[in-house]
Amino acid sequence: MTVLRRAAIVAVGSELLTPSKIDTNSLYITEQLNRLGVEVMVKLVVGDMREELTEAVRSLLARVDVLILSGGLGPTDDDVTREAVSAALGRPLAEDEAITTRLRERFKARGFAMPMPETNRRQAMVPAGAVVIENRNGSAPGLWIDHEGKVVLLLPGPPRELRPMLAELVDGPLRASALGEPLMRRVVRITGRIESDVDQLMQPIYREWAAASPPIAATILASPGAIELHVSTHAASQDVVDRALEDAVQRVVNTIGADVYSTDGRKLEQVVGDLLVAKSMRVAAAESCTGGLITSRLTDVPGSSRYVDQSVITYSNESKTELLGVPTELLQSHGAVSEPVGLAMAEGIRARARVDVGIGVTGIAGPTGGTAEKPVGTVVVAAVTANERRCRTFRFFGDRELVKFQASQAALDMMRRLLSS
């Protein structure tokens, strides 16, 4: 019996090679395979090009135990998955009359005035030896092919069709063929450090994990203002996996310290919201360069009306004075992008909203407006409560969008640390 350990995923469709369409099926497929202990080694996106797809199938089958293709099973001439797999495996296509009959019945049941177009018969073409997988949510059936000790799966592209079909396979024949050791992972989210710093701290632990039983694998993903450390392992027992990952996560927390803000999948805005709820506190924000992004992120969390009171966007100096009470002389002597003004904004919104926490952010998002003393990317973040005032000047890099996001991340993180102290 074929034992499945390594997998590859191919998303088929020229639209997936454009900026307007993103492959999301591979994320779901990966999650389902990991449940079975099958590790995804390669993901590819291939356009509607028969020769390219044929070569991809041949190449990947030499390296993995199971190959899953999604998309390209429709009735039109650019749906080339069946033909490409047929050519790659040397299995000729033949029409399955049972599929054709079901397709005709489907058209009739849907009340179309015209009969099924003959082009739909393409969906009934099946490579020799393939097992047809019923599609209860669409017209294109899936296909399972056992080939020289490997498994090739052809699944429809629409997620509402692919997901239930794959779920049944995972609970059935795929589970029977898989290694049987669930591959599980935990994500540790970190802010306030750079990627190389985290990696340097973790290097000795990586070596210990590699020699452990079960071994722990780790991957660092870095983005502006945040780092994710993914730890994963697999073992025959779910209890062993859970304990190993919990120990690994705790080791990261002990090593990195307070810069870890999440070990359970929560985003930073969720963590801040939970802290506000736990302390029965409410927040208001005064935003200049972030243009409402901080408040937007906070209110993306369901139930945020429990702790978000209000927000004002004060770009001009006049609005800072009129809406927040920032003294004109303070703006003139220190400039809008300064720690005295940032603190005054936070204090002003807190007092006017009568809330527990006030946030003030002012800066230069660019690409213009910077000076030698205050270059583009200079951002002041302030957070105040009745008992504490925090403020810091940051220097962020990147375009306008990145500066704004990093400023929002810094503001949320300052709130997290203030509320955790």
KALIN-V693853 format. One record per run of one state. SS is the DSSP state (H for helix, E for strand, L for the rest). FROM is the first residue (numbers start at 1). TO is the last residue. If there is no record, write none. Layout:
SS|FROM|TO + SS|FROM|TO
This chain:
L|1|3 + E|4|4 + L|5|5 + E|6|12 + L|13|13 + H|14|17 + L|18|24 + H|25|35 + L|36|38 + E|39|46 + L|47|49 + H|50|61 + L|62|65 + E|66|70 + L|71|80 + H|81|89 + L|90|92 + E|93|95 + L|96|96 + H|97|109 + L|110|117 + H|118|124 + E|125|127 + L|128|130 + E|131|133 + L|134|141 + E|142|147 + L|148|149 + E|150|155 + L|156|158 + H|159|171 + L|172|172 + H|173|177 + E|178|178 + L|179|182 + E|183|190 + L|191|194 + H|195|211 + L|212|216 + E|217|223 + L|224|225 + E|226|234 + L|235|237 + H|238|259 + E|260|262 + L|263|267 + H|268|278 + L|279|282 + E|283|287 + L|288|292 + H|293|299 + L|300|303 + H|304|306 + L|307|307 + E|308|313 + L|314|316 + H|317|324 + L|325|327 + H|328|334 + L|335|338 + H|339|353 + L|354|356 + E|357|363 + L|364|377 + E|378|384 + L|385|388 + E|389|395 + L|396|399 + H|400|420 + L|421|421
